[in-house]
Structures are given as C-alpha cells and as structure tokens.
Amino acid sequence: MTLEPIRITQKQACELLAVSREAIRNLIKTDPSFPKPYKTGTSRQCAVYFDYQALKNWHNSQMGV
C-alpha cells in the first residue's frame, strides 16, 4: 500500500508540475479548472497548500487521460 500526501506545499506543487511559482500564479488567475490553493491560517505569512489529488486530477484532465 502506497500512501499519498493529502496536501502539498506550493513549492512541492511547482516541482510536481515542473513549473515555476509564477506559472502557478498564472494558472490560478487564468484557469478556472486549476485547483485553488488554501492557507492554514489568516495571516499573509501562512503557508499555501494544494490538495494533492485535485492537482493530479487537473493534470490528468489536461493530458486527456
């Protein structure tokens, strides 16, 4: 049994998709189907996370899988 993470950081999302932080910001702004990031707190300095499964599903939909 392989465990997959539930959430990943923005840095990990960039590495997973092989894109820059700027590319992720662009996708968030321009692609309504791209998974929305979420924060664990209310301050501006809180870490930004993405749902791992949502990112995988989005990527597969872009690939036509």
C-alpha positions as CSV (number, residue, x, y, z in Angstrom):
1,M,0.0,0.0,0.0
2,T,1.4,3.4,-1.0
3,L,0.5,6.4,0.9
4,E,-0.1,9.7,-1.0
5,P,0.0,13.0,0.7
6,I,-3.3,14.8,1.3
7,R,-1.8,18.3,0.8
8,I,1.4,19.6,-0.7
9,T,3.1,23.0,-0.4
10,Q,3.3,25.4,-3.3
11,K,7.0,24.6,-3.7
12,Q,6.1,20.8,-4.0
13,A,3.3,21.7,-6.4
14,C,5.8,23.5,-8.6
15,E,8.2,20.5,-8.5
16,L,5.3,18.1,-9.2
17,L,4.1,20.0,-12.3
18,A,7.7,21.1,-13.3
19,V,6.7,24.8,-13.4
20,S,7.8,28.0,-11.7
21,R,6.0,29.8,-8.9
22,E,5.0,32.5,-11.5
23,A,3.4,29.8,-13.7
24,I,1.4,28.5,-10.8
25,R,0.2,32.1,-10.0
26,N,-0.8,32.5,-13.7
27,L,-2.7,29.2,-13.7
28,I,-4.6,30.3,-10.5
29,K,-5.6,33.6,-12.2
30,T,-6.4,32.4,-15.7
31,D,-7.5,28.7,-15.4
32,P,-10.8,28.3,-13.5
33,S,-10.3,24.5,-13.5
34,F,-7.0,24.7,-11.7
35,P,-7.3,23.7,-8.1
36,K,-7.5,26.6,-5.7
37,P,-4.8,26.9,-3.0
38,Y,-5.6,27.3,0.6
39,K,-3.9,28.6,3.7
40,T,-3.8,27.1,7.2
41,G,-4.2,30.5,8.9
42,T,-5.3,34.0,8.4
43,S,-2.0,35.9,8.2
44,R,-0.3,36.7,5.0
45,Q,2.7,34.7,6.0
46,C,0.8,31.4,6.4
47,A,1.9,28.5,4.2
48,V,0.0,27.9,1.0
49,Y,-1.1,24.3,0.3
50,F,-2.8,22.5,-2.6
51,D,-4.9,19.3,-2.5
52,Y,-2.6,16.6,-4.0
53,Q,-5.5,14.6,-5.5
54,A,-7.0,17.7,-7.1
55,L,-3.7,18.6,-8.7
56,K,-3.3,15.1,-10.1
57,N,-6.9,15.1,-11.4
58,W,-6.3,18.5,-13.0
59,H,-3.1,17.3,-14.6
60,N,-4.7,14.2,-16.0
61,S,-7.6,16.2,-17.5
62,Q,-5.0,18.5,-19.2
63,M,-3.3,15.4,-20.7
64,G,-6.6,14.0,-21.9
65,V,-6.4,10.9,-19.6
